[in-house]
Amino acid sequence: MNSKIFMMVRILLGLFVLIFGLNKFLNFIPAGGEMSEPAMTYFGALSSTSTIQLVAIVEILAGLAFIFNKYGALLALILMSVSVNAVLFHATLDAANIGPALAMLILNIVVLIGYKDRYKDILRA
């Protein structure tokens, strides 16, 4: 992958997850649209157990790692679980708002591909 394109995608994903991670603590982006009853129940359970705050910390750390290009390969792997869960949540409970979750998943996959050389030892059979 072209290093300039990879850098742009990496920084874009970094800003994306940093902003959404900070929003979980500071609430500066207003919630868009209505969520279904099951989605509200699920999201309420995540909030009451502080899981949302843990996800926010992962997003903030990943965002900073991508922006400053430190430990990005590690955080891209860790962020993949957040990306997949966000897409699954929206696909099953809140399909109308799946756009940002899909964008995060796609950017995360591109960043993983950009770091593929760093995963050779892990993927060796």
RAJOVEN-V297806 format. One record per residue. N is the residue number from 1. RES is the residue in one small letter. PSI is psi in degrees with one decimal (* if undefined). Layout:
N/RES/PSI, N/RES/PSI
//
This chain:
1/m/140.8, 2/n/131.2, 3/s/-33.1, 4/k/-39.8, 5/i/-44.1, 6/f/-42.8, 7/m/-42.0, 8/m/-44.5, 9/v/-42.4, 10/r/-45.6, 11/i/-38.7, 12/l/-47.1, 13/l/-40.0, 14/g/-46.9, 15/l/-41.4, 16/f/-54.1, 17/v/-29.5, 18/l/-45.7, 19/i/-46.2, 20/f/-30.8, 21/g/-45.2, 22/l/-34.3, 23/n/-30.2, 24/k/-25.1, 25/f/-39.1, 26/l/-15.4, 27/n/52.6, 28/f/-9.6, 29/i/119.0, 30/p/144.0, 31/a/133.5, 32/g/127.6, 33/g/173.9, 34/e/141.9, 35/m/151.9, 36/s/164.5, 37/e/-46.9, 38/p/-36.9, 39/a/-41.2, 40/m/-39.8, 41/t/-46.3, 42/y/-47.6, 43/f/-36.9, 44/g/-39.6, 45/a/-41.0, 46/l/-40.1, 47/s/-39.8, 48/s/-20.4, 49/t/11.6, 50/s/15.3, 51/t/-37.8, 52/i/-39.2, 53/q/-37.2, 54/l/-41.0, 55/v/-41.1, 56/a/-41.2, 57/i/-42.7, 58/v/-44.0, 59/e/-42.4, 60/i/-46.1, 61/l/-42.6, 62/a/-43.3, 63/g/-45.7, 64/l/-39.0, 65/a/-41.4, 66/f/-41.1, 67/i/-44.6, 68/f/0.0, 69/n/44.0, 70/k/124.2, 71/y/25.0, 72/g/-39.4, 73/a/-40.7, 74/l/-48.1, 75/l/-26.4, 76/a/-38.6, 77/l/-44.4, 78/i/-41.3, 79/l/-22.8, 80/m/-36.7, 81/s/-37.7, 82/v/-43.2, 83/s/-47.4, 84/v/-43.6, 85/n/-37.1, 86/a/-43.3, 87/v/-43.3, 88/l/-40.4, 89/f/-50.1, 90/h/-35.5, 91/a/-34.1, 92/t/-29.2, 93/l/-20.0, 94/d/60.5, 95/a/-27.2, 96/a/-25.6, 97/n/31.9, 98/i/-15.3, 99/g/-57.3, 100/p/-35.1, 101/a/-41.4, 102/l/-40.6, 103/a/-43.7, 104/m/-42.5, 105/l/-45.4, 106/i/-46.2, 107/l/-39.2, 108/n/-41.3, 109/i/-43.0, 110/v/-41.2, 111/v/-40.5, 112/l/-41.9, 113/i/-39.1, 114/g/-30.5, 115/y/10.6, 116/k/-31.1, 117/d/-27.0, 118/r/-10.7, 119/y/4.5, 120/k/-43.6, 121/d/-36.3, 122/i/-39.9, 123/l/-3.2, 124/r/132.2, 125/a/*
//
